[in-house]
Amino acid sequence: MSPPAAGKTANPMQPDTADDLPSDDQLNELRRTNLGRLLDVVHVSFDKLALHYLREKGYPDLTAAHTHVLRTMRMEGSTLTEMAERAGISKQAMSKLVATFEHWGFVEWRDGDRRRVYVTKSGKTLLTHGIKALQRAEEEYFSSLSPQKRETLRSFLLRAVEGNESQTPMGWRRRRA
């Protein structure tokens, strides 16, 4: 194989111009191995598995959108704005989700304080089941990895997340809400 001509890239996965685009087979391999896509597949699959376990515990109406509330509920209470920011969704979307949780009895507004959402006794039970569902999903989903490799994966992902927190643009929103 001869070296690339001047101005041409040596790696078909990093084209310099439209003329350097990879073949369909190379594109398929890029899509199959792209870290962003792999993380997304793991995220969606993991959430589905955890929701399955929660449904087994008697929460048949929970959806992936409801996980935004579960992930952001705090025992000492939270404002909708805080919850929305932690979840990466709009305040309006969080408001709708919290209204559903309030209807189901998992959260409440106390003593006329319409600024903070508090977890109820049944909400604490849901959180307990949620934590167990996450642990069970993690154990099952990553069963092909040894505990050491799981911790290594967790360490790498934490480092990547922590290393990029300052690069997240203000007003950023998740694509799923």
Secondary structure, 3 states (H helix, E strand, C coil): CCCCCCCCCCCCCCCCCHHHCCCHHHHHHHHHHCHHHHHHHHHHHHHHHHHHHHHHCCCCCCCHHHHHHHHHCCCCCECHHHHHHHHCCCHHHHHHHHHHHHHHCCEEECCCCCCCEEECHHHHHHHHHHHHHHHHHHHHHCCCCCHHHHHHHHHHHHHHHHHHHHHCCCCCCCCCC
